[in-house]
């Protein structure tokens, strides 16, 4: 599963991934999550400036099968939302760790990153 779970990223038990880019973190959903959802048809994301709280829902991903909440991996302020997903939500399926990213967040408390899963722990959780 190594190709499905990039080792440089961190993960939540709710199947979000995040990449620490220094000042901000980039957030998306994992390959496992998009496979469970099926074809993504709509993504509802917060606007820049919105405050998010760790573990709380901040948006939704709608697929042909269901609607799933997106949960904030850390508390902070949304810096950017992926506008491309408005017109092309299928990017979540095509490239979940690249063009299918959801938002960037400026974390309020970087110590919250310490409680997130590494790739091995996430794989165990996803398979469990």
Secondary structure, 3 states (H helix, E strand, C coil): CHHHCCCCCEECCCCEEEEECCCCEEEEECHHHHHHHCCEEEEECCCCCCEECCCCEEEEEEECCCEEEEECCCCEEEEEECCHHHHCCCHHHHCCCCCCCCEEEEECCHHHHHHCECHHHHHHHHHC
